[in-house]
Every structure is written in C-alpha cells, then in structure tokens.
C-alpha cells in the first residue's frame, strides 16, 4: 500500500497502517512534519511509538504527544521518564510534562529536580518556573542552587536569586572623559578612577611574562596576580554583556644553563581559569596563525638529530580568546540599545572570517617589539563593537587599537605606562590622513595620571 507522507498528519487511519510497515527514516520524516494534533487515533498511534526500538522515534512520538497538553497522558509520559534508557527521550518526556502547565504536575517535576541527568533536571526547572510565584515551588528550586552542574546553578541564580539592579546609564553612551584619551600611567591607577560600566570592548595583549624588557616580574604567580587585578577592574568598568578579547600565547623562559631545561608557561590556559572565575563568560577561541618564516625556529635541533622525545614544533599560532561579561541578557538586548542607523552602519561586510583560524601576517614597529597587526585589530573591533562605541586597551603599546578605532569610527581609551611607547603613539597618530582623522572623531588627547584624575574631579 502506498502512502502520501504529507497527508499522514491529518489522516489518523492511514498513519496507523503506515507506522506498522514504515522504515525508521520514513517514520522520522513523518513525525518531524506533523502539525497540530487533536484526534484520539493519532494519540493512540503515537503512544504505541513511545515503545519503538529506535530512540529518535520514541523522542519524536513524545514530542508530538506533548502537543495535546493533556493531563490524562501524564502517567504514560512519567513512566517513560522512569524507564527509558535514552537521555534524549527522557528529556523530551519531562518537557512534555512541563508543557501541560498544570499544578497537578508540580509534584512529579519537583521529584525530577534530583535526577542524576542534568538535562532532565533542567527540563524540570523549566516546567517549575511557570509556578515560581508559589512559595513551595520557589523553595524547592532554591534548594538546588548548589547543584554540581554549573548551568543549573547559573539558571537558578539568574531566575530566582539575582538581585542586580539595571544600570541607569545609557548602554550606547560614551563618557566624554574617556573618549579618545591616552593616559601615560599604570593601568590600575587609571582604572580606579573610572565609573562602572563605561567600556564597550576591551582588546589587549598582556605583556608576556619576563619575555620583553617592559615585562619583568619576580615570579610567574606575581605576573598572574597582576593580570587578575587588571581584569577584575576591567570587568567592573565593562558595560553589561560586552566583550573582552585577549591575545596571548605560551612563552618560554630561557634555561639557566645547558644542563638545565627551559620552561614554558601556558599563559592562555592559566589566564582563562582566572577570567572565568571573576565573571567573564568564555565565548570563543580564535587561533591567529602566522607564516612559519616569521617565527623563531625551535625545531632546528630536531631537524638534525630526529630523536624521539625531543620534538619541538615552531610556534606559528597565538590565541585570541573571546569573553563576555556574564549577564542573563542575550546579545539581542545589547543590539536593541542602538538606533537602526548605527546598526546598519556597523554591519560586518563580506570577506569576514568564517572560521576560528585567522591567517594574518605579524607587524613590526621601530619602537615597540610586539605590536598588533592592523588586520587583527580591525577584525576584532568590527566583530565585537558598534560604530561610536568606546574600545579599551589597558596595555596600549604603540597605539594600534586606537588607530584601528579611528579607522572604524569607534572611540578609544588607552593606558600605557612606558613613556617611549606613548611618544610612539603621538607619532603614529600624527600621521593619520586627514580624511580619516577628521571623520566625526576628535583628535586624541594625551594625559598624565594627574591630568586624567583632574578631569573626573571637575
């Protein structure tokens, strides 16, 4: 017998016949395309399919049964939750219970808060949040705030425990005291002056641990503690839901002598643990790949002797890790804080990076030995900020981020402790072509720490 798969959702008698002989793929296709269901015959057929050998068929059968939102199906579906071996099927069954939106289901959903499968617990939470104004339900939910699963803890925190008041500041506004400012000072001294929620995007490459003359620390722990202090303050001054992008890579400390091994420090990985612990949410890992000819050769010795255990690859990549200031709001909320004109002007053009492997040549500078490539800085600004936003580099270096901000119609705020680098910024900014430097963006202002503090006192 031939069946028209497109009509089976409206013809229960045909579907009853079809399901007895249909292949798994045809059943999946049919069940995925069912629309609204309200007849008893379809319900009977779907109930039979909840016992099918294939877990995908069982899951789709439950998904369609949920469309009835019928409390009479509760015991059938709860029995599936208790007995089915598939996490996907059990999760869909709990979702079906929740979709009934009936107080008669509350007791069962509360019981499922203690299930060992986190996906089942999360579906139970979703079902119970409908009744969170009921004191007993709220208390049951709050009791799992210390659940071992990090997503469950976060959901309970956001939905029931968060007392964070919305900021009174305009999300898109820029503090004029920070607009296109360069401060020659230690970053921590500048940050302590700045109001909370002032920065839209931070993009920086922290000084490498004892790898350059401008970066000397007594220990690796002191270095990490310093970065912790900087990024805690950066988190404070970052607007809700906005981004921090950090470019770094492991570094090698020179060996004490030929009889000692060199030591390699995993900066991106150690720093990651620090950042997520303070409220930065990990978003993406981007790999910046440089041409092999441009990096220091590490495998020359191995090239000659080819001895196992002594292999050392040339390091042609650096990490560009993307974080977002943790919030319960979605990206759409951030975007809705801007006018249609700004959103349109900020659209990313064709030719953007489609993968997380970015092949970009490094840049050189006569004064600063480790500058961002313009291409890298431009991409980060275009992808993670909007026109008119304030972008920040706590380790301003030779000012590459500021120059990129000007090119892309953003405002910038830079701090840099080294006076030689600040002077290099002056030179680089002075060479901006008039059509760019005059395009709705004021000229940079260079301040000492005292001058910067004074601007906040007035």
HELIX and SHEET records of a PDB file:
HELIX    1   1 UNK A    5  UNK A    7  5                                   3    
HELIX    2   2 UNK A   12  UNK A   21  1                                  10    
HELIX    3   3 UNK A   24  UNK A   32  1                                   9    
HELIX    4   4 UNK A   40  UNK A   49  1                                  10    
HELIX    5   5 UNK A   55  UNK A   65  1                                  11    
HELIX    6   6 UNK A   66  UNK A   68  5                                   3    
HELIX    7   7 UNK A   71  UNK A   73  5                                   3    
HELIX    8   8 UNK A   74  UNK A   83  1                                  10    
HELIX    9   9 UNK A   87  UNK A   99  1                                  13    
HELIX   10  10 UNK A  103  UNK A  105  5                                   3    
HELIX   11  11 UNK A  106  UNK A  112  1                                   7    
HELIX   12  12 UNK A  118  UNK A  129  1                                  12    
HELIX   13  13 UNK A  135  UNK A  142  1                                   8    
HELIX   14  14 UNK A  150  UNK A  156  1                                   7    
HELIX   15  15 UNK A  157  UNK A  161  3                                   5    
HELIX   16  16 UNK A  187  UNK A  191  1                                   5    
HELIX   17  17 UNK A  220  UNK A  237  1                                  18    
HELIX   18  18 UNK A  267  UNK A  277  1                                  11    
HELIX   19  19 UNK A  292  UNK A  294  5                                   3    
HELIX   20  20 UNK A  300  UNK A  305  1                                   6    
HELIX   21  21 UNK A  331  UNK A  335  1                                   5    
HELIX   22  22 UNK A  340  UNK A  345  1                                   6    
HELIX   23  23 UNK A  374  UNK A  384  1                                  11    
HELIX   24  24 UNK A  400  UNK A  407  1                                   8    
HELIX   25  25 UNK A  419  UNK A  430  1                                  12    
HELIX   26  26 UNK A  434  UNK A  437  1                                   4    
HELIX   27  27 UNK A  449  UNK A  457  1                                   9    
SHEET    1   A 9 UNK A 357  UNK A 359  0                                        
SHEET    2   A 9 UNK A 280  UNK A 289  1                                        
SHEET    3   A 9 UNK A 317  UNK A 325 -1                                        
SHEET    4   A 9 UNK A 238  UNK A 248 -1                                        
SHEET    5   A 9 UNK A 199  UNK A 204  1                                        
SHEET    6   A 9 UNK A 390  UNK A 393  1                                        
SHEET    7   A 9 UNK A 411  UNK A 416  1                                        
SHEET    8   A 9 UNK A 181  UNK A 184  1                                        
SHEET    9   A 9 UNK A 445  UNK A 448  1                                        
SHEET    1   B 2 UNK A 251  UNK A 253  0                                        
SHEET    2   B 2 UNK A 263  UNK A 265 -1                                        
END                                                                             
